[in-house]
Structure formats: structure tokens, C-alpha cells
Amino acid sequence: MMHKKFGSVRTLTSRCDLRQNLQKRGCEAHHMESPSSSTTVVKSEPLSSKGSGPTQYDVIQIMPQKISLSLRPGDQTSFKVQVRQVEDYPVDLYYLMDLSLSMKDDLDTIRNLGTKLADEMRKLTSNFRLGFGSFVDKNMSPFSYTAHKYQDNPCNGYKLFPSCVPSFGFRHLLSLTDKVDRFNEEVQKQMVSRNRDAPEGGFDAILQAAVCKERIGWRKEAFHLLVFATDDVPHLALDGKLGGLVQPHDGECHMNEKNEYSGSTKMDYPSLALLGEKLAANNIYLIFAVTKRLYVIYKNFTALIPGTTVEILDQDSKNIIQLIVNAYNNIRSKVELTVWDQPEDLSLSFTATCQDGQPLPGLRKCADLKIGDTVSFNVSVDARGCPAPGTQQSFTIKPVGFKDRLEVSVDYRCDCGCTDQTQANSTHCSSIGQYTCGICRCDPGYLGARCECQEGEAGSMYLSACRQAEGMQICGGRGECSCNQCFCYESEFGKIYGTFCECDDFSCARHKGILCSGHGECHCGECKCHAGYIGDNCNCSTDTSSCVSDDGQICSGRGSCACGRCQCTEPGAFGDTCEKCPTCPDACGTKRECIECRLFSSGRLSDNQTCQRLCKDEIITVETLKTDDPNAVLCLYKTENECVMKFTYSEHANGMSVLTALKEPECGAAPDAMTVLLAVVGSILLVGIVLLAIWKLVITVHDRREFARFQSARSRARYEMASNPLYKQPISNDYVETDFSMYSKSYNGAAH
């Protein structure tokens, strides 16, 4: 801003602040300048709809083609890019085949491939060309047989196939041509070779086929396909050291007059990164046609090499034509943007809008497209800093495999328009400095807000103005005091500023080593967080969308959302949104609704879309439910038909929820009335018999005890009569016989 009397004379930064802060301090709106980023479209020709024909050299598949950005650091700008895969676009296909001994049956199969493949490809494009090349491996030990007897025939002594040609790195056999009969002729001339180890030198061949554009015959206005057919793994960078090759591959074309790769025994195998770079630079789509056992290995390669795909090749290559057609259709159904030569101080973000019209933030790729579909991408650009004045930079946005590109030129708006009103030797600057945008730029040897001091002047009156408080260091120990103001030191960590050099932009809280977590700006020791973030180090997001579970609740109602992540408070709950909880009281009830809608199309979630959205767990149905798994929770509920449905709920180690349920609810049959009656009567009779038996037993025991007691008493009575010591036999006399007999009877009667 340019207002002459605004701001403190003691600081050079007081004029730069947020608009609202400047207004609070008295700066009027018409005195403020705030340059903003802008986008200018330089060239934007409309997208083409057809690829072949008289206009094939003017085909346009990306719009716009050139734009110019004027960026102010921290002020983001954006632009829109549209991409269309046009119909009937010319196709160049180069068939690169492994001719090692194990591919002999494949070679026999493709001897008439050219004609058949051309017939199929002409259904997709009216302008098709075909080329052919082959490879084996480096003709040196330990990769190939190098003994004298193997020089002309590596199969010498091999009973299964006694004759073959010497091995070679790469041999270009047929440049791209529309005379497909020549392809058949070249294939029929070929013979297989034999190498020593299992891996092949195919990556050497791929790189040469990509960079030797003139030899191969790649057209600029064509879709480039490179089909790589093999039945084994490739050698990678550093494998060449086994043969003493320490020179890395230089990524250049090395074809001799015989159209053979001359650097095969001089340089190491290329790396995946080098392959990806050269394929992308020459707009080549690579198709790996490999046998089933190698699918996973080459699938992993596709993640590291942009613009590649992998298809499964039959052992004898019988499916090669359908494989190529499928791969072509798969490639043409995708559009992915890449960025070339991006300046380090620029930040780019993409939002894709594919066929469904929904914006997809963070994505630069659309899939499942039809030829002729148009997709768009919104590209946001933000400058993180200002380069040296007058710096011009550029970068390129390019769809993978396309020749078309968007060229973006960048300049920076790091100065205000008021610099055009600079006053030399201004009286505001003591006539010894330039007055620019309200501040003085002093001539050499002069200092001060108005250039009122000379370098070297010092004194207590100046030094006291450079202390924040009495007893504190001058300029906080981070600057020098000159002409009653602090000049702060430069720091490798950032900027030191403030009236007393008390502030900087690097002494703020960090998260994982990143200042203000990357979500804020450091101002004088305090993080000023961007919108949507809070906390001392701005690491806490206020967005709760990542905490919303499939049922629409925050953290499934089992926890709280803190810093964009769920903190589960319900014992036993876990998962990104606390959605997993086998031990929770409501676990069975929640999973019951999924069982009802998925297996029986009933219940609250019976609507098919709702069911598919909310019920994503794997459900296994069984005839008999096992309940011996200690990690599974058994759940039961009664159906409308008074039947019982059983299922178990468990969480696997891979994080998946698994429900194991009966195919049908268990429904018990009603008991027969006669059976119940007979059971009741039988029970009564049985109880009666048992009671009678118990009564009889008790009576019997009692009678036996009484009888035993009677017998015991009787025995004692006999004993007393037989063994009485007082008893004497009576003496019989005649004169008293009658009387004594009477007496004896009386006695005996008394005894008994």
C-alpha cells in the first residue's frame, strides 16, 4: 500500500498484513493493494471427434492446449482440463516376443498372427500398422551358454531340441507397416534360441523398442501399443553385475546396422524407473502378455510403470489375438493425467469429473469410459514462495499414452503495482533513498526508516530503542541495532522479524516433524491454522465426515470424533468408525437387520439399496451352526412365525466381519395330544408304584425290627428259667408229696 503516513517508522513490515488488520489500524481501502493469482487461456482449440481420415494430423484430444498462470504465493488459482479419446484413432502395434527355447510352441502358433490380428484390429480402427521384434538374453556368461561348442548352437547335446540359433539381446525384425503379410513372413523365418538361466533379457528389448523411434517406425499421430510376450521373469537393473556389467543403462538407442542391440554386453539391464520414463516420454502403452504363473509378478510391475497393463497368455499363445483386443479396449477405457517438469515451489491438486458427473477430489484418473466420452479435471495450483525476480517457469500436463499435452507457463506476482510509482531521492527518505510503496529503500551507507542514519553510528540512545524491556538483550540476541531499530539476522530455518526480532516463522509446534502439521502458518511462535483445523500444532481436523459410519451416526454411536478420527468409548468396539463390536449389547440386534434383509429380504432394511449400502459383511449360510468358536458371539432371535433364527458374529484378523447363519430358522413341531395324555397317565402310575414300593419297604423294615425285638425278649426269658442259681430240685417225701406238688405248681406258675 502507498499511504505516506501509515504505519510505524520503526518497522518495515507494518504495512503488510491481512486486509481487516490494516483497516483496523486506519488504512483506507483505496490505499490497499492485494495482487491475486490469475489464469489466462492462450490456446484452446476444440476437441476432435474422429481420429482417422484427412484430419488425422490435426486430431485434438485435450483442451485447452496452452495456458498462462500468474501466481501470488498463498493465493490458489485453478483451471479446467477436458480430455476425449477420439474414435477411429490410428494404432501402431509392435509385437515383441521371447524366442527362448520354452517359447517354441508359441512361435508355431503365431506364424499367421499378422493377418488374423489385422482383421480384428480393423474392427476398432481403420488405420492399423504392425511390427515385430524378438529377444532372448545377453550373450555372455552366466546368462547364456558361452563355451566354444555352444557358440553356433546353444542346443548342442540337448536331446529334446538339438538345434537352435545363438542367443541375442534384442533383434528388430520388422518396422511398423500396414503390409501385415510381411509380419507372417518374418515370423516364419524365426528360430528359437537357448539361454542358461531362467530370467530373460526382455527389459533391454522393451527400452530399445521405445527409444529407437525411427527404426521401429512409431508415428506421432497414432496410438502406440507394445506387446511383450514371455513365459518367464525378466532380469532387472544390477543383475548385470553377475556378468561384470557395472555401467548403468543410459536410456539411449543402441541399434547397429543389423538392427540388433549393440549395448547388450556393455551395459546393465534398465531399471523400472528408466523404463517408465522412456515409455511415457514416447507415449507407449506396454502390454505384458505372460503365462498364468507370472501374472502376479507382472501385475506388480504395472503399479510401478505408468501406462502398462497385464494379460494372461495361454501356454501356446492361442489366445494372443483376443488378449491384445481385450488389452486395447481396457487401455482405451481409461484416462489418467501425468505432470511433467513440475517446479518445486508449486503445489498441484486434481479433482476428476468422470461420466457420472460427480467430482472426485484427489483423483487424476477416470475409468470405465467408452471411446468418444469426454471427461474433465479441475487443477488447482498454489505457489509456496517467490523465486528470483523475472523467473519464468513452466510444466506440462499430459494424459498417459497420448501425444496431446497442455503446456502451462508460470510467472509470479511478488510485487505490488505501487512499485511503478517509485520516487528516487525522495524527501521522505532524506533525499538519499527511493520511496517505494510507502517505505524508503536507502542508498548504500544509510539506514533508518527515513534513511536518517549512517552505517556505524551507535550510542546508548539508539541501543535503548532496540531493547524490548530493560535488562533484555539487544534485539533479543537475534539482530543488530542500527539507527534505533533492529535489523534481524538471517536464519537457515526461516525468517526472523519483529520490532525487536522477537518473532520468527519456524519456532512453532510441529507434528511428526512438520511445522504446524502442514495445516497452518507459523506467526511469531504461534500456529495460525487453516480453515478446518485446530490445535496448538494444527493437527486436529474439525471435519467429522470421516467419523460418520454407514448408518449415518457419528462413530456408530459408540464413541466420539476427535481430530477427524473416532475414539471408541464402548468397551469392545473398534474399527475406523467403531462399527465393529462383537461384545456390545446391540451387536446382535444390528447384525440381525442385515441377516433379515440379505437372506430373507425382510426387516427394516429390506430396501435393496439400503441393504447393500449398510450391510457389507460377509454372510455364510450353513445347515448346522457351530458354536464352539470362542471368538464368535452367538445371536438368536424369534421370527414372526415363532421360529428361532440363530447366527454367529465374529471379527477376523484381516478386519472383516463375518456372519455365519442357518439357512432357515428352526421351527419346532406341535406335540401330539394322545402322546401327551399317555405321558401324563404313565407318569402318575409310575409315581404311584414308586410310592407303594417305598411304603412297603418302610412297613417291612418296621415289622422285621419288631419281630427281632420279640425274639430277643423270648430268648432272655428262657435263659432266666434255665440258669436261675436259686432254683433247687424239690425232694420228694411220702408224707408231704401231695403238699409239695401243689407248692411246685404254684411256683412254676409264678415263674412263668
ABEGO torsion letter per residue (X at the ends): XABAABEBAABAAAABBBAAAAAAAGBBAAABBBBBBBBBBABBBBBBABABEAAAAABBABOBABBBBBBBBGBBBBBBBBBBBBBGBBBBBBBBBBABAAAAAAAAAAAAAAAAAAAAAAAABABBBBBBBBBBBBBBOAABBABAAAAABAABGBAABABBBBBBABBBABBBBABAAAAAAAAAABBBBBBABABBAAAAAAAAAAABAAAAGBBABBBBBBBBBBABBBBBBGAAAAAGBABBBAGBBBBBAAGBBAAAAABBBBBAAAAAAAAAAAGBBBBBBBBAAAAAAAAAAAAABBGBBBBBBBAAGAAAAAAAAAAAAAAAABBBBBBBGBBAABBBBBBBBBAAGBBBBGBABBBGBBBGBBBBBBBBBBBABBBBBGBBBBBBBBBBGBABBBBBBBBBBABBAAAAABBBGBAAAGGABBBBGGBBBBBBGBBEAAGABBBGBBEAAAAAAABABBGBBBGGGABBBBGGBBBBBBBAAEBBBEAAGABBAAABBBBGGBBGGGABBBBGGBBBBBBGBBEAAGABBABAAAABBAAGBBGGGABBBBGGBBBBABBGBBEAAGABBAABAAAAAAAAAAAAAAAAGBEAAABAAAAAAABABBBBBBABBBAABAABBBBBBBBAAGBBBBBBBBBBAAGBBBBBBBABBBBBBBBBAAAAAAAAAAAAAAAAAAAAAAAAAAAAAAAAAAAAAAAAAAAAAAAAAAABAABBBBBBBAAAAAAAAAAAAAAAAAAX
